[in-house]
């Protein structure tokens, strides 16, 4: 679900589409509001493994990734649709009930209403398409393109936890017990991400952010998106990165799916977020300030092909 | 993509959802308009076979099935999104370009704008999720639930052609040449259905229809939906059915995917449509009037499980 930007950019380039870009499509709704649209496709053995998660957690995550796209523009989620391609062996179990329970628990938290969906038998992999429609005050959805040289760069939460969790799962660790255990916290971060809807709305309502994106592809990759859209460069201070307990610098920089928010702001300090660097001129590119001085920072997010 | 009603009905029953039902979800947009939402999931080897079609035709059909849902409420399509799970072997070809070409040609015809999408690698089957957003004047989208005893039942076009086309493809026939050939016309009906947007809008604008649905599951099945939602019975006159050239009565009654419109009206005659029967009381059930008199008509549409 992570390399749509190339495909979309490709279609956009060839067909002069105007509205594609950012985490959501932004469509004027009325004089007061814009409507936000986002869709995320999750395919078994590509985006998730049934052996590593539970149907309930998968239902949660399927909605969470789309809510995170709404959060990434400071929007408020309203409606959702859900398409599910399901292998016959799962259809015969309580899978769908449990999946929907996890989906619905998260939806209730943000007053998201399920308005439709489709279901089909699938010959092989379980496939989920999660669609969310949100709203933002007219013209005020926070884009990727608004960062200016001199702006501070902030992130919410800790980075790299989801990548650590994935590595643990790949190495046979299981989700279970011990909520204080950092390894269990990392696995929970991977399997049950919390979309930062509330913080995104706070940024929008108080006009705190010049640019905003969610950390779905990884810090280096998502910051590259912001810099590209804003036509700026950036320097990230390694010593300032809020690295999740047990995670490495590489996980914090390159690991995807933390679903925290990355934003820029003319302010130097914002409560609830960590300043990790500064936006500078395009010509300076993307840099990481290490104890040995600055070095180039390359986008290292997950790609499908 | 055809048995979503059971799943959706199931979720609806357990969670008291209000807006699910009909061919689209209907959500108030403003004082003038409602918004219509629909989604259709198409999975390789369940809903289509690559050997029987072309990428361009598949792109057309992926959009056509969703546009048909908008037509089934008399709505006007506005925006679309597209999720594609694609096997690596197809990604390396011109498949996506050709697919999008077919999609885009149909979209242009109805001024539908692509506003977003997602793409993922798929380990096995090509998977397409087609999302369309439309509009209708406030409170005037034509529901399945408005049929009244005494109303006439009408269909557009001819019935059973898509089912005949499917049978021909299953038996090794290929799409090609001879546009006047009835067998080729049936194959084209299966592979390149035309959504009845224009006729649906005409029904809405002139307030001609009391209930409306598209023929996606097959006449007997879709008429059962209308009768259930409207709490009425119906009798269909076999001798009046506009059966496609080469198709059988069974194909016309039970075959899906013609994507014509089925509607009821207090009027006795409507230009561009064929009267095939009459709505009556619920207690009379669903009947087929044959040359031997009436017999029960059972829903025989395609089910996934």
Interface residues (C-beta under 8 A of the other chain):
Chain A: X1 X2 X3 X4 X7 X8 X11 X15 X17 X19 X20 X24 X25 X27 X29 X30 X37 X38 X39 X40 X41 X42 X43 X44 X45 X46 X47 X79 X81 X83 X84 X85 X88 X91 X96 X100 X104 X113 X114 X115 X116 X117 X118 X119 X120 X121 X122 X123 X124 X125 X127 X129 X131 X133 X304 X305
Chain B: X1 X2 X3 X4 X7 X8 X11 X15 X17 X19 X20 X24 X25 X27 X29 X30 X37 X38 X39 X40 X41 X42 X43 X44 X45 X46 X47 X79 X81 X83 X84 X85 X88 X91 X96 X100 X104 X113 X114 X115 X116 X117 X118 X119 X120 X121 X122 X123 X124 X125 X127 X129 X131 X133 X304 X305
